[in-house]
Amino acid sequence: MPSVTRESNASHESLHLASSTSTLRPGSSIHPASLVDASLHSLYTMRLVNMKISRELINHSVDQVIQTIEYALIRSRTSFYSHSRSIGHSSGRRTPAQLKFAIFVSTVLTNAGVKTPTLLTSLIYITRARPYLDIPMAEEWALERVFLGALMTASKYLNDSTLKNVHWAMCTGIFGKSDVGRIEREFLAVLDWDLGVSEREILGLWDSLKWAVEMEEVDGGRPW
């Protein structure tokens, strides 16, 4: 994930979605994820942050990263060669490399004990970073690096206590501690340290995740 430049930053009304596993005290309406009164949130926001990390949510996350890398490649290289290497985003037509990446995502989420607010925030970061990514054609592990960079950044922003880089490296099974540190620094540079997340951005995920939320509410969600 190479360095990039940005012209300006849009302001974001911050919504703190801490990945807390604490429970509400009797009579309390403070939601443990945002640390504000739950009644102040949109019902759709609450339905999103309360969903489980299901197979459907993982597949959606995988697809979002694949689309982001594809966009970066096509944007920076308009030749036929670039388009002939189009990554695609259908889980039914994934290449061996994409299938391997899907396993990587599941493995990291499981090993790191990631909660839904962290994963949703990482999806927002990935969308926010998309216009600024410059991926070399020969870049190895581009999918894994973008996903891990976003996930680590979201985890460290939302949680008072989070994994250290050495532990993130262990969770990946493929990157070393120095690799993880470099991935984190590069992703923060892409975002220009613009880490605040608004409720509007969370709600922006609703249309693409509505089906997964409703599926879980109907059948309790599927195991990973």
C-alpha positions as CSV (number, residue, x, y, z in Angstrom):
1,M,0.0,0.0,0.0
2,P,2.0,3.0,-1.3
3,S,2.0,6.5,0.1
4,V,-0.6,8.9,-1.4
5,T,-1.5,12.6,-1.2
6,R,-4.8,14.2,-0.4
7,E,-6.0,17.6,-1.3
8,S,-8.4,18.1,1.6
9,N,-10.3,16.3,4.3
10,A,-14.1,16.3,4.8
11,S,-15.2,17.0,8.3
12,H,-17.0,14.2,10.2
13,E,-19.3,14.5,13.2
14,S,-17.7,11.8,15.3
15,L,-19.8,8.8,16.5
16,H,-17.8,6.7,18.9
17,L,-18.8,3.0,18.3
18,A,-16.6,1.3,20.8
19,S,-16.5,-2.5,20.4
20,S,-17.5,-3.0,24.0
21,T,-18.7,-6.3,25.3
22,S,-20.1,-4.7,28.5
23,T,-23.7,-5.0,29.3
24,L,-26.2,-2.2,30.3
25,R,-26.8,-1.7,33.9
26,P,-30.5,-2.2,35.1
27,G,-32.5,0.9,34.0
28,S,-29.6,2.3,31.9
29,S,-30.3,3.3,28.3
30,I,-26.6,3.9,27.5
31,H,-25.6,1.7,24.6
32,P,-22.2,0.0,25.2
33,A,-21.1,0.4,21.6
34,S,-21.5,4.2,21.3
35,L,-21.6,5.2,25.0
36,V,-24.6,7.5,24.5
37,D,-28.3,7.0,25.0
38,A,-29.5,4.3,22.6
39,S,-32.7,6.4,21.9
40,L,-30.5,9.0,20.2
41,H,-29.5,6.6,17.5
42,S,-31.4,5.6,14.4
43,L,-33.1,2.2,14.6
44,Y,-31.2,1.2,11.5
45,T,-27.9,2.1,13.2
46,M,-28.8,-0.1,16.2
47,R,-29.8,-3.0,14.0
48,L,-26.4,-2.7,12.2
49,V,-24.2,-2.5,15.2
50,N,-26.1,-5.3,17.0
51,M,-25.8,-7.8,14.2
52,K,-23.5,-10.7,14.6
53,I,-20.4,-11.2,12.4
54,S,-22.0,-13.9,10.2
55,R,-20.8,-15.6,7.1
56,E,-22.9,-13.1,5.1
57,L,-21.2,-10.1,6.7
58,I,-17.8,-11.6,6.2
59,N,-18.5,-12.2,2.5
60,H,-19.7,-8.7,2.1
61,S,-16.5,-7.4,3.7
62,V,-14.4,-9.6,1.4
63,D,-16.3,-8.2,-1.7
64,Q,-15.9,-4.6,-0.6
65,V,-12.1,-5.0,-0.3
66,I,-12.0,-6.8,-3.7
67,Q,-14.0,-4.0,-5.3
68,T,-11.7,-1.4,-3.7
69,I,-8.5,-3.0,-5.1
70,E,-10.1,-3.4,-8.5
71,Y,-11.1,0.3,-8.5
72,A,-7.6,1.3,-7.6
73,L,-6.1,-0.8,-10.3
74,I,-8.4,0.4,-13.0
75,R,-8.3,4.0,-11.9
76,S,-4.5,4.1,-12.1
77,R,-4.1,2.0,-15.2
78,T,-6.6,2.3,-18.0
79,S,-4.8,-0.1,-20.4
80,F,-6.3,-3.3,-21.6
81,Y,-3.8,-5.1,-19.4
82,S,-5.3,-3.5,-16.4
83,H,-8.8,-4.5,-17.3
84,S,-7.8,-8.0,-18.3
85,R,-6.6,-8.4,-14.7
86,S,-10.0,-7.2,-13.4
87,I,-10.5,-8.7,-9.9
88,G,-14.3,-8.8,-9.9
89,H,-16.4,-9.1,-6.8
90,S,-18.8,-11.9,-7.0
91,S,-18.3,-14.5,-4.3
92,G,-19.5,-17.1,-6.9
93,R,-16.6,-16.2,-9.3
94,R,-13.7,-15.6,-7.0
95,T,-10.2,-16.5,-8.1
96,P,-8.0,-18.8,-6.0
97,A,-6.3,-15.6,-4.6
98,Q,-9.6,-14.2,-3.7
99,L,-10.7,-17.4,-2.0
100,K,-7.5,-17.4,-0.1
101,F,-8.2,-13.8,1.0
102,A,-11.6,-14.8,2.2
103,I,-10.1,-17.4,4.4
104,F,-7.6,-14.8,5.7
105,V,-10.5,-12.4,6.6
106,S,-12.3,-15.1,8.6
107,T,-9.1,-16.2,10.3
108,V,-8.1,-12.7,11.4
109,L,-11.6,-11.8,12.6
110,T,-11.8,-15.0,14.6
111,N,-8.3,-14.9,16.1
112,A,-8.6,-11.2,17.0
113,G,-12.0,-11.5,18.5
114,V,-13.3,-8.6,16.4
115,K,-16.7,-7.2,17.2
116,T,-19.3,-5.8,14.7
117,P,-18.7,-2.1,15.3
118,T,-15.0,-2.5,14.5
119,L,-15.7,-4.4,11.3
120,L,-18.3,-1.8,10.2
121,T,-15.9,1.0,10.9
122,S,-13.2,-0.7,8.9
123,L,-15.6,-0.9,6.0
124,I,-16.2,2.8,6.2
125,Y,-12.4,3.4,6.3
126,I,-12.0,1.2,3.2
127,T,-14.6,3.2,1.3
128,R,-13.1,6.5,2.5
129,A,-9.6,5.4,1.4
130,R,-10.7,4.1,-2.0
131,P,-10.1,7.3,-4.1
132,Y,-6.6,7.6,-2.7
133,L,-5.2,4.1,-3.0
134,D,-2.4,3.6,-5.5
135,I,-1.8,-0.1,-5.9
136,P,1.2,-1.2,-8.0
137,M,0.3,-4.0,-10.5
138,A,2.9,-6.3,-8.9
139,E,1.8,-5.5,-5.3
140,E,1.6,-8.8,-3.4
141,W,-1.0,-9.3,-0.6
142,A,-2.8,-6.0,-1.7
143,L,-6.2,-7.4,-0.5
144,E,-4.8,-8.6,2.8
145,R,-2.9,-5.3,3.4
146,V,-5.8,-3.0,2.8
147,F,-8.2,-5.1,5.0
148,L,-5.7,-5.5,7.8
149,G,-4.8,-1.8,7.7
150,A,-8.4,-0.8,8.0
151,L,-9.3,-3.3,10.7
152,M,-6.3,-2.4,12.9
153,T,-7.0,1.3,12.5
154,A,-10.7,0.8,13.4
155,S,-9.9,-1.4,16.4
156,K,-7.3,1.0,17.8
157,Y,-9.6,4.0,17.3
158,L,-12.7,2.4,18.9
159,N,-11.2,0.5,21.8
160,D,-9.3,1.7,24.9
161,S,-7.7,-1.7,25.1
162,T,-6.7,-3.5,21.9
163,L,-4.2,-5.9,20.4
164,K,-0.6,-4.9,20.0
165,N,1.0,-5.2,16.6
166,V,2.9,-8.3,17.6
167,H,-0.5,-9.9,18.4
168,W,-2.0,-8.7,15.1
169,A,0.9,-10.3,13.3
170,M,0.1,-13.6,15.1
171,C,-3.6,-13.3,14.2
172,T,-2.7,-13.0,10.5
173,G,-0.4,-16.0,10.3
174,I,1.4,-14.4,7.3
175,F,2.7,-11.0,8.4
176,G,5.5,-10.2,10.8
177,K,5.4,-7.4,13.5
178,S,7.4,-5.0,11.3
179,D,5.0,-5.7,8.3
180,V,2.0,-5.0,10.5
181,G,3.5,-1.7,11.7
182,R,4.2,-0.6,8.1
183,I,0.7,-1.6,7.0
184,E,-0.8,0.4,9.8
185,R,1.3,3.5,9.1
186,E,0.5,3.4,5.3
187,F,-3.2,3.0,5.9
188,L,-3.2,6.0,8.4
189,A,-1.4,8.0,5.7
190,V,-4.1,7.1,3.2
191,L,-6.8,8.3,5.6
192,D,-4.6,11.3,6.5
193,W,-5.5,10.4,10.1
194,D,-9.1,11.3,9.5
195,L,-10.6,8.6,11.8
196,G,-13.9,10.1,13.1
197,V,-17.0,8.2,11.9
198,S,-20.5,9.8,11.7
199,E,-23.8,8.1,12.1
200,R,-24.6,9.1,8.6
201,E,-21.7,7.0,7.4
202,I,-22.9,4.0,9.5
203,L,-26.3,4.4,8.0
204,G,-24.7,4.5,4.6
205,L,-24.0,0.8,5.1
206,W,-27.7,0.0,5.5
207,D,-28.7,-0.5,1.9
208,S,-25.9,-3.0,1.3
209,L,-26.3,-4.9,4.5
210,K,-30.1,-4.7,5.0
211,W,-30.5,-8.2,3.7
212,A,-27.9,-9.6,6.1
213,V,-29.5,-7.9,9.1
214,E,-32.9,-9.1,8.1
215,M,-31.7,-12.6,7.5
216,E,-30.1,-12.7,11.0
217,E,-33.2,-11.3,12.6
218,V,-35.3,-14.1,10.9
219,D,-33.1,-17.1,11.6
220,G,-30.6,-15.9,14.2
221,G,-27.7,-15.7,11.7
222,R,-25.5,-18.4,10.4
223,P,-22.3,-19.6,11.9
224,W,-19.1,-18.6,10.3
